[in-house]
């Protein structure tokens, strides 16, 4: 059975930034958080992902807006995101499944590879219904307070490629939670579950560039998306993604059958499915 994989970043790719929405819902000023507090840590040498996670935990301290925040509450918040998925979702997932079902011995799977909070992502019913696995940052709870108090896993820029390799080799997330070194084990090429050439990756930010580059070099297909309401987002997408050849195309995150990105993704998956079917027929 051949498998196609379509992997997405989460925030600003499938939904508007979920952390910003979480902060607003609990009374934290997101402008100050993203434009003052987090950059202050970065200028002190913090990794950007660790910077925002640490700043989030600062707001969990007694007397702060996120006091008492638990992973269960993060999942509950994630359940509120289902109405926020961008235009054309989850219809795209159904359409791609229907297309691939036309071919014998071929399936398609969807993944999320995000620097955001995995518990928020996993709270979404849409995610639960459609995605084979999700990868994101994790927070551990303080056994005394029961609130989140420690960074358990931070998904940084290049860390995202680790999860593409896990998907590529067919390593289940539950396995690498227990043993994160499994991804480094040598797996013969013929036993790797999903070739990179069978992967599509869609992302919006600088954190996605390592994934773009990996797939572009390995025969996969990377797509960039940008927020059409933000001029800086469009400029960055052109300058960092398209002009440098890291993606094959950039579009707004609209996934309907008549939207540019929706049309291209459906066409790419259909073409790859036809190609794989033809190869098997020739073998």
C-alpha positions as CSV (number, residue, x, y, z in Angstrom):
1,X,0.0,0.0,0.0
2,X,1.5,3.3,-1.1
3,X,0.8,6.4,1.1
4,X,0.6,10.1,0.3
5,X,1.1,12.5,3.2
6,X,0.0,16.1,3.3
7,X,1.5,17.9,6.3
8,X,0.5,21.3,7.5
9,X,1.8,23.9,9.9
10,X,-1.1,24.9,12.2
11,X,-1.2,28.6,13.2
12,X,-1.8,30.9,10.2
13,X,-1.9,27.9,7.9
14,X,-5.0,26.0,9.0
15,X,-6.4,28.6,11.5
16,X,-5.5,32.1,12.6
17,X,-2.9,32.2,15.4
18,X,-4.3,30.0,18.2
19,X,-1.9,31.3,20.9
20,X,-3.0,34.9,20.2
21,X,-6.6,33.8,20.6
22,X,-5.7,32.0,23.8
23,X,-4.0,35.0,25.3
24,X,-6.9,37.3,24.4
25,X,-9.4,34.8,26.0
26,X,-7.5,35.0,29.3
27,X,-6.8,38.7,29.4
28,X,-3.2,38.8,28.2
29,X,-2.4,41.6,25.8
30,X,-1.1,39.8,22.7
31,X,0.5,42.9,21.2
32,X,2.7,43.4,24.3
33,X,3.3,39.6,24.5
34,X,4.5,39.2,20.9
35,X,6.0,42.6,20.2
36,X,7.6,43.5,23.6
37,X,7.9,40.6,26.0
38,X,9.0,37.8,23.7
39,X,11.4,39.9,21.6
40,X,13.0,41.1,24.9
41,X,13.9,37.5,25.6
42,X,15.1,36.8,22.1
43,X,17.5,39.8,22.3
44,X,19.0,38.1,25.4
45,X,19.8,35.0,23.4
46,X,16.7,32.9,23.9
47,X,15.6,30.6,21.1
48,X,12.3,32.2,19.7
49,X,10.2,29.1,20.5
50,X,11.6,28.8,24.0
51,X,11.1,32.6,24.5
52,X,7.4,32.5,23.8
53,X,6.8,29.3,25.8
54,X,8.7,30.7,28.8
55,X,6.8,34.0,28.6
56,X,3.5,32.0,28.4
57,X,4.6,30.2,31.6
58,X,5.4,33.5,33.3
59,X,1.7,34.4,32.8
60,X,0.7,31.2,34.6
61,X,2.3,32.3,37.9
62,X,0.0,33.2,40.8
63,X,-1.8,36.5,40.3
64,X,-1.1,36.5,36.5
65,X,-3.8,36.1,33.8
66,X,-3.1,32.5,33.0
67,X,-2.9,31.4,36.6
68,X,-3.9,27.7,37.1
69,X,-3.8,26.9,33.4
70,X,-3.7,23.1,32.8
71,X,-3.2,20.9,29.7
72,X,-6.9,19.8,30.0
73,X,-7.9,23.5,29.8
74,X,-5.6,23.9,26.7
75,X,-7.5,21.0,25.1
76,X,-10.8,22.6,26.0
77,X,-9.7,25.8,24.4
78,X,-8.6,23.9,21.3
79,X,-12.2,22.6,20.9
80,X,-13.2,26.3,20.3
81,X,-11.0,26.5,17.2
82,X,-13.2,24.3,14.9
83,X,-15.1,27.4,13.7
84,X,-11.8,29.1,12.9
85,X,-10.5,26.8,10.2
86,X,-9.8,28.7,7.0
87,X,-12.1,28.7,4.0
88,X,-12.5,25.4,2.3
89,X,-11.6,23.3,5.4
90,X,-12.3,20.5,6.3
91,X,-13.8,20.0,2.8
92,X,-10.3,19.8,1.3
93,X,-9.5,16.8,3.4
94,X,-12.7,15.0,2.2
95,X,-12.0,15.9,-1.4
96,X,-8.4,14.6,-1.3
97,X,-9.5,11.3,0.3
98,X,-12.2,10.9,-2.3
99,X,-9.7,11.5,-5.1
100,X,-7.1,9.0,-3.7
101,X,-9.8,6.4,-3.1
102,X,-10.1,6.0,-6.9
103,X,-6.8,4.3,-7.0
104,X,-6.1,0.7,-5.8
105,X,-3.6,0.2,-3.0
106,X,-3.2,3.9,-2.4
107,X,-4.1,6.0,0.7
108,X,-3.6,9.5,1.9
109,X,-2.9,10.8,5.4
110,X,-2.8,14.3,7.0
111,X,-0.4,15.5,9.6
112,X,0.2,18.7,11.6
113,X,3.8,19.8,12.3
114,X,3.7,22.9,14.5
115,X,5.7,24.9,16.9
116,X,2.4,25.7,18.7
117,X,1.0,23.8,21.6
118,X,0.1,20.2,20.8
119,X,-2.6,20.1,23.5
120,X,-4.4,23.1,21.9
121,X,-4.2,21.4,18.5
122,X,-5.4,18.1,19.7
123,X,-8.5,19.7,21.3
124,X,-10.0,20.4,17.9
125,X,-12.6,18.0,16.8
126,X,-11.6,18.6,13.2
127,X,-8.0,17.6,14.0
128,X,-9.3,14.5,15.8
129,X,-11.4,13.4,12.8
130,X,-8.9,14.0,10.0
131,X,-5.3,13.9,11.1
132,X,-3.2,10.8,11.5
133,X,-0.8,12.5,13.9
134,X,0.0,15.9,15.3
135,X,3.4,17.2,16.4
136,X,3.8,20.3,18.6
137,X,5.3,21.8,21.7
138,X,4.4,20.3,25.1
139,X,4.1,21.7,28.6
140,X,4.4,19.6,31.7
141,X,2.3,20.3,34.8
142,X,3.7,21.1,38.2
143,X,2.7,18.2,40.5
144,X,2.2,20.7,43.4
145,X,-0.1,23.2,41.6
146,X,-1.4,21.0,38.8
147,X,-0.9,24.0,36.5
148,X,1.5,23.9,33.5
149,X,4.9,24.9,34.8
150,X,7.6,23.4,32.6
151,X,8.5,23.2,29.0
152,X,8.4,19.5,28.1
153,X,9.1,19.8,24.4
154,X,9.8,22.8,22.2
155,X,9.4,22.4,18.5
156,X,11.9,24.8,17.0
157,X,12.7,25.5,13.3
158,X,14.8,22.5,12.4
159,X,13.0,20.4,15.0
160,X,10.1,20.4,12.6
161,X,12.1,18.4,10.1
162,X,12.6,15.7,12.7
163,X,8.9,15.0,12.6
164,X,8.9,14.8,8.8
165,X,11.6,12.1,9.2
166,X,9.4,10.3,11.7
167,X,6.5,10.3,9.2
168,X,8.9,9.2,6.4
169,X,10.2,6.3,8.4
170,X,6.8,5.2,9.8
171,X,7.6,5.9,13.5
172,X,4.5,6.4,15.6
173,X,4.4,9.5,17.9
174,X,3.8,7.3,20.9
175,X,7.1,5.5,20.2
176,X,9.2,8.6,20.1
177,X,7.5,10.2,23.1
178,X,9.1,7.2,25.0
179,X,12.3,7.1,23.0
180,X,13.1,10.3,21.0
181,X,16.3,8.7,19.6
182,X,14.3,6.3,17.4
183,X,14.2,8.8,14.6
184,X,18.0,8.5,14.3
185,X,18.0,4.8,13.7
186,X,18.9,3.7,10.2
187,X,15.9,2.3,8.2
188,X,16.6,0.7,4.8
189,X,15.2,2.9,2.0
190,X,12.8,0.2,0.9
191,X,11.3,0.0,4.4
192,X,10.6,3.7,4.8
193,X,6.9,4.0,5.0
194,X,6.3,7.3,3.1
195,X,8.9,8.6,0.6
196,X,9.6,12.3,0.8
197,X,8.5,12.4,-2.8
198,X,5.1,11.4,-1.7
199,X,4.8,14.3,0.7
200,X,3.3,17.8,0.4
201,X,4.0,20.4,3.1
202,X,2.1,23.7,3.6
203,X,3.4,26.4,6.0
204,X,3.4,30.2,6.5
205,X,6.4,31.2,8.4
206,X,10.2,31.4,8.7
207,X,9.9,28.4,11.1
208,X,8.8,26.3,8.1
209,X,11.8,27.0,5.9
210,X,13.7,23.9,7.0
211,X,10.7,21.7,6.0
212,X,10.4,23.6,2.7
213,X,14.0,23.0,1.9
214,X,14.1,19.3,3.0
215,X,11.1,18.4,0.8
216,X,12.2,20.5,-2.2
217,X,15.6,18.7,-2.2
218,X,14.0,15.3,-1.7
219,X,11.3,15.5,-4.4
220,X,8.4,16.5,-2.2
221,X,6.2,19.6,-2.8
222,X,6.3,22.6,-0.4
223,X,3.7,25.4,-0.6
224,X,3.9,28.7,1.2
225,X,0.9,30.6,2.4
226,X,0.6,34.3,3.6
227,X,-2.0,36.5,5.3
228,X,-3.4,38.8,2.6
229,X,-4.4,41.3,5.3
230,X,-0.8,41.8,6.3
231,X,1.5,43.5,3.8
232,X,4.6,42.3,5.7
233,X,3.4,38.7,5.4
234,X,3.1,38.9,1.7
235,X,6.5,40.6,1.3
236,X,8.1,38.0,3.5
237,X,6.5,35.1,1.6
238,X,7.8,36.4,-1.7
239,X,11.3,37.3,-0.3
240,X,11.9,34.2,1.8
241,X,9.9,31.5,0.2
242,X,9.3,32.0,-3.6
243,X,12.2,34.2,-4.6
244,X,14.7,31.8,-2.9
245,X,13.0,28.8,-4.6
246,X,12.1,27.2,-1.3
247,X,8.5,26.6,-2.3
248,X,6.8,25.9,-5.6
249,X,4.1,28.4,-5.0
250,X,2.6,30.9,-2.5
251,X,-1.0,31.5,-1.9
252,X,-3.5,32.8,0.6
253,X,-4.7,30.1,3.0
254,X,-8.0,29.4,1.3
255,X,-8.7,25.8,0.5
256,X,-12.0,25.6,-1.4
257,X,-12.3,23.9,-4.8
258,X,-12.4,27.3,-6.5
259,X,-9.6,28.9,-4.5
260,X,-6.1,29.1,-5.9
261,X,-4.4,27.0,-3.2
262,X,-7.4,24.6,-3.1
263,X,-7.2,24.0,-6.8
264,X,-3.5,23.4,-6.9
265,X,-3.5,21.0,-3.9
266,X,-6.2,18.9,-5.4
267,X,-4.3,18.9,-8.7
268,X,-1.0,18.0,-7.1
269,X,-2.5,15.1,-5.2
270,X,-4.4,13.8,-8.2
271,X,-1.3,14.0,-10.4
272,X,0.9,12.2,-7.8
273,X,-1.8,9.5,-7.3
274,X,-1.9,8.9,-11.1
275,X,1.8,8.7,-11.3
276,X,2.1,6.2,-8.5
277,X,-0.7,4.1,-10.1
278,X,1.1,4.2,-13.5
279,X,4.3,3.1,-11.9
280,X,2.7,0.1,-10.3
281,X,1.1,-0.9,-13.6
282,X,4.4,-0.8,-15.3
283,X,6.2,-2.9,-12.6
